[in-house]
């Protein structure tokens, strides 16, 4: 580590840099705490959503078996051919401590009417509608899980970046600045002592001449 010239101006600048580095360290630490809290919240929600999705999918596949029993496999497949495609989704970005976390939403809302599904209850069984309801619910849950997973990935990356910056300040930059300030302080004190000794020596010489 190269030491700066031992001047009072350099010491003033170093003390300013130390204060700024300490302030940045505290801000980054706080940011890291908030990100970790958000990560834990998203992780808990994701685990809960995955369990719920598994249960809904089980019910959905059971409803398919029931619908087959009511109207037959051939007719169910024929109805499925006329079901409209899943509605499109839109993605917005939410800012969490500088991290762009995606917000995924279905265009047109969560509820889809019978007409939009591409079939009619007049010509089908209510068992078919149960199938549609459950898979629509599963689709919405999958969108929510995808949103949380993408948010988790981005937050993990930001936590890692923030932690490395915190460590760099704590273990490298701040100690370097403190060491430089200590070096300049010691050198200035040494120079002051030398100057004081030199002045005393000059004073004694003048007194002897007098």
C-alpha positions as CSV (number, residue, x, y, z in Angstrom):
1,X,0.0,0.0,0.0
2,X,1.5,3.3,-1.1
3,X,1.5,6.0,1.6
4,X,0.6,9.6,0.6
5,X,2.7,12.6,1.3
6,X,2.5,13.6,5.0
7,X,0.8,16.9,4.6
8,X,-2.0,18.4,6.7
9,X,-4.2,18.8,3.5
10,X,-3.8,15.1,2.7
11,X,-4.7,14.3,6.3
12,X,-7.9,16.4,6.1
13,X,-8.8,14.7,2.8
14,X,-8.2,11.3,4.2
15,X,-10.5,12.0,7.2
16,X,-13.2,13.1,4.9
17,X,-12.8,9.9,2.8
18,X,-12.9,7.8,6.0
19,X,-16.2,9.5,7.1
20,X,-17.6,9.0,3.6
21,X,-16.5,5.3,3.5
22,X,-18.1,4.7,7.0
23,X,-21.3,6.3,5.9
24,X,-21.4,4.2,2.7
25,X,-20.7,1.1,4.8
26,X,-23.7,1.8,7.1
27,X,-26.0,2.4,4.1
28,X,-24.9,-0.8,2.3
29,X,-25.3,-2.8,5.6
30,X,-28.8,-1.4,5.9
31,X,-29.6,-2.2,2.3
32,X,-28.3,-5.8,2.8
33,X,-30.6,-6.2,5.9
34,X,-33.6,-5.1,3.9
35,X,-32.8,-7.3,1.0
36,X,-32.3,-10.4,3.2
37,X,-35.7,-9.7,4.9
38,X,-37.4,-9.4,1.5
39,X,-35.7,-12.6,0.4
40,X,-36.9,-14.5,3.5
41,X,-40.4,-13.1,3.0
42,X,-40.5,-14.2,-0.7
43,X,-39.0,-17.6,0.1
44,X,-41.7,-18.3,2.7
45,X,-44.4,-17.2,0.3
46,X,-42.9,-19.3,-2.5
47,X,-42.8,-22.5,-0.3
48,X,-46.4,-22.0,0.7
49,X,-47.5,-21.3,-2.9
50,X,-45.7,-24.5,-4.1
51,X,-47.5,-26.6,-1.6
52,X,-50.8,-25.0,-2.5
53,X,-50.1,-25.5,-6.2
54,X,-49.4,-29.2,-5.7
55,X,-52.8,-29.6,-3.9
56,X,-54.6,-27.7,-6.6
57,X,-53.0,-29.7,-9.4
58,X,-54.0,-33.0,-7.6
59,X,-57.6,-31.7,-7.5
60,X,-57.4,-30.6,-11.1
61,X,-56.3,-34.0,-12.4
62,X,-58.9,-35.7,-10.2
63,X,-61.5,-33.5,-11.9
64,X,-60.3,-34.6,-15.3
65,X,-60.9,-38.3,-14.3
66,X,-64.4,-37.3,-13.1
67,X,-65.2,-35.4,-16.3
68,X,-64.0,-38.5,-18.3
69,X,-66.4,-40.6,-16.3
70,X,-69.3,-38.3,-17.1
71,X,-68.8,-37.5,-20.7
72,X,-66.1,-39.8,-21.9
73,X,-62.5,-39.2,-23.0
74,X,-63.3,-38.5,-26.6
75,X,-65.8,-35.8,-25.9
76,X,-63.5,-34.2,-23.3
77,X,-60.6,-34.1,-25.8
78,X,-63.0,-32.5,-28.4
79,X,-64.0,-29.8,-25.9
80,X,-60.4,-29.2,-25.0
81,X,-59.6,-28.5,-28.7
82,X,-62.0,-25.5,-28.5
83,X,-60.8,-24.0,-25.3
84,X,-59.2,-20.7,-25.8
85,X,-55.5,-20.2,-25.2
86,X,-54.3,-18.8,-21.8
87,X,-54.7,-15.1,-21.6
88,X,-51.4,-13.1,-22.1
89,X,-49.5,-11.8,-19.2
90,X,-47.8,-8.4,-18.6
91,X,-44.7,-7.7,-16.6
92,X,-44.0,-4.6,-14.5
93,X,-40.9,-3.9,-12.4
94,X,-41.1,-3.1,-8.7
95,X,-38.1,-1.3,-7.1
96,X,-36.8,-2.9,-3.8
97,X,-33.7,-1.0,-2.6
98,X,-32.5,-0.5,-6.2
99,X,-33.4,-4.1,-7.3
100,X,-35.9,-4.4,-10.2
101,X,-38.2,-7.2,-9.1
102,X,-40.8,-8.3,-11.7
103,X,-44.5,-8.1,-11.1
104,X,-46.3,-10.6,-13.4
105,X,-50.0,-10.2,-14.0
106,X,-52.6,-11.8,-16.3
107,X,-54.0,-9.3,-18.9
108,X,-57.7,-8.9,-18.4
109,X,-57.8,-10.0,-14.7
110,X,-58.0,-13.4,-13.0
111,X,-61.6,-14.5,-13.8
112,X,-62.5,-15.7,-17.3
113,X,-66.1,-16.1,-18.2
114,X,-67.7,-19.2,-19.8
115,X,-67.8,-17.6,-23.3
116,X,-64.1,-16.8,-23.1
117,X,-63.3,-20.4,-22.4
118,X,-64.6,-21.5,-25.8
119,X,-67.4,-23.9,-24.7
120,X,-70.9,-23.7,-23.2
121,X,-72.4,-25.4,-20.2
122,X,-75.5,-26.1,-22.3
123,X,-73.6,-28.7,-24.4
124,X,-71.2,-29.9,-21.6
125,X,-71.3,-31.2,-18.1
126,X,-70.5,-29.1,-15.0
127,X,-67.6,-31.5,-14.5
128,X,-65.9,-29.9,-17.5
129,X,-66.4,-26.5,-15.8
130,X,-64.7,-27.9,-12.7
131,X,-61.7,-28.9,-14.8
132,X,-61.5,-25.5,-16.3
133,X,-61.9,-23.7,-12.9
134,X,-59.2,-25.8,-11.3
135,X,-56.7,-25.5,-14.1
136,X,-57.4,-21.7,-14.4
137,X,-56.6,-21.5,-10.6
138,X,-53.4,-23.5,-11.2
139,X,-52.4,-21.2,-14.0
140,X,-52.8,-18.1,-11.8
141,X,-50.8,-19.8,-9.0
142,X,-48.0,-20.7,-11.5
143,X,-47.8,-17.0,-12.6
144,X,-47.5,-16.0,-8.9
145,X,-44.8,-18.6,-8.3
146,X,-42.9,-17.5,-11.4
147,X,-43.0,-13.9,-10.2
148,X,-41.6,-14.9,-6.8
149,X,-38.9,-17.0,-8.3
150,X,-37.7,-14.2,-10.6
151,X,-37.8,-11.8,-7.6
152,X,-35.7,-14.2,-5.5
153,X,-33.1,-14.7,-8.2
154,X,-32.6,-10.9,-8.6
155,X,-32.5,-10.3,-4.9
156,X,-29.9,-13.1,-4.4
157,X,-27.7,-11.5,-7.0
158,X,-28.1,-8.1,-5.4
159,X,-27.4,-9.5,-1.9
160,X,-24.2,-11.0,-3.2
161,X,-23.1,-7.8,-4.8
162,X,-23.9,-5.7,-1.8
163,X,-22.2,-8.1,0.6
164,X,-19.0,-8.0,-1.5
165,X,-19.1,-4.2,-1.4
166,X,-19.6,-4.2,2.3
167,X,-16.7,-6.6,2.8
168,X,-14.5,-4.5,0.5
169,X,-15.2,-1.4,2.6
170,X,-14.9,-3.2,6.0
171,X,-11.8,-5.2,5.3
172,X,-9.9,-3.3,2.6
173,X,-10.8,0.3,1.9
174,X,-11.5,1.6,5.4
175,X,-8.5,-0.1,7.0
176,X,-6.3,1.3,4.2
177,X,-7.6,4.8,4.7
178,X,-7.2,4.5,8.5
179,X,-3.6,3.2,8.0
180,X,-2.8,6.2,5.7
181,X,-4.3,8.7,8.2
182,X,-2.4,7.1,11.0
183,X,0.9,7.2,9.0
184,X,0.4,10.9,8.2
185,X,-0.5,11.8,11.8
186,X,2.6,10.0,13.1
187,X,4.8,11.7,10.5
188,X,3.4,15.1,11.2
189,X,3.9,14.6,14.9
190,X,7.4,13.5,14.2
191,X,8.0,16.6,12.0
192,X,6.6,18.8,14.7
193,X,8.9,17.3,17.3
194,X,11.9,17.7,15.0
195,X,10.9,21.3,14.4
196,X,10.4,22.0,18.1
197,X,13.9,20.5,18.8
198,X,15.4,22.6,16.0
199,X,13.8,25.7,17.4
200,X,15.1,25.0,20.9
201,X,18.6,24.4,19.5
202,X,18.5,27.7,17.6
203,X,17.1,29.5,20.7
204,X,20.0,28.2,22.8
205,X,22.6,29.3,20.2
206,X,21.0,32.8,20.1
207,X,21.0,33.0,24.0
208,X,24.7,32.0,24.1
209,X,25.6,34.7,21.6
210,X,23.7,37.2,23.6
